[in-house]
Amino acid sequence: MGLEKTGRIGRVVVHPKNENIVYAAALGHTYGPQQDRGVYRTKDGGKTWQRVLFVDENTGAADLAIDPQNPNILFAAMWSIHINTWGLTSGGEGGGIYRSTDGGDTWEPMNTKGLPGGKTTRRKD
C-alpha cells in the first residue's frame, strides 16, 4: 500500500510494539537517478508514508534493522547502484550504514564511528 514510485523495496520492518509503525527500505529502480529512494516510515499502518532518510538520487536503502529491545534505534544500509546494458556500477559517495536513535526522525552516518562509508563497493575476487 503506497510507495508505488519507489521501485525495489529491500526490507520492510514492523515496530515490535506498534504494528501501525512500519519502515520500508527503498532501493529504487537501479537504472538511473531517482528521487524516491531512501527509508520511509508510516505511523498509520500504511495510509500515509514519510521519507525519513534520503541521501541522494543515486543512493537507495538496501536493508534496514530495528532493535527489538529499543525500537527507537534503527540501522539503514545505503547503497549506490546503477545497472545498464553494458555493466554495473556499485558503490558511491552516499553509501554506508546510517543510524537513528529517535525512531527515524534523524539519522547519522556511521562512518564517523569507524564503519566504512562514502565510496564503498563490493570487493572483486
C-alpha positions, -999 to +999 in steps of 0.1 A: +000+000+000+016+032-011+052+037-022+045+027-059+072+050-073+100+037-050+109+007-072+126-021-053+118-024-016+147-043+001+132-047+035+100-039+055+103-037+093+073-035+116+077-018+150+077-046+176+052-027+200+030-008+175+020-025+143+009+008+128+045+020+126+063+004+097+096+012+080+105+004+043+139+004+028+135+016-008+165+008-031+149+023-062+148+011-098+186+009-102+188+020-138+192+058-132+189+086-107+156+085-087+142+109-061+121+082-045+149+062-029+156+061+009+139+050+041+102+056+046+080+054+077+043+052+083+026+057+116-009+049+104-005+014+091+005+024+055-022+050+048+005+077+045+043+075+042+070+099+051+105+097+037+128+099+068+162+092+052+173+104+018+210+105+009+209+114-028+191+104-060+217+076-067+217+060-032+189+038-020+182+018+011+193-018+006+185-031+041+170-020+074+172-033+110+154-023+142+165-030+178+136-051+193+145-040+228+147-003+219+127+003+187+139+039+185+172+025+173+174+017+136+202+010+112+199+015+074+223+002+048+225+027+020+239+015-014+246+034-046+240+012-076+234+018-113+227-011-137+227-007-175+232-029-205+270-026-206+276-032-169+271-024-132+284+005-112+283-004-075+292+019-047+291+057-044+296+086-021+263+082-002+268+045+006+273+031+041+255+024+074+233+051+089+218+050+125+188+066+140+182+067+178+149+086+177+127+063+157+138+076+123+134+113+128+171+119+124+200+098+110+238+099+113+263+082+090+283+056+109+315+063+090+322+089+118+321+060+142+346+037+125+325+019+099+332+023+062+312+049+043+313+070+012+325+054-020+325+018-009+320-011-032+319-048-033+353-064-034+360-084-066+380-116-060 
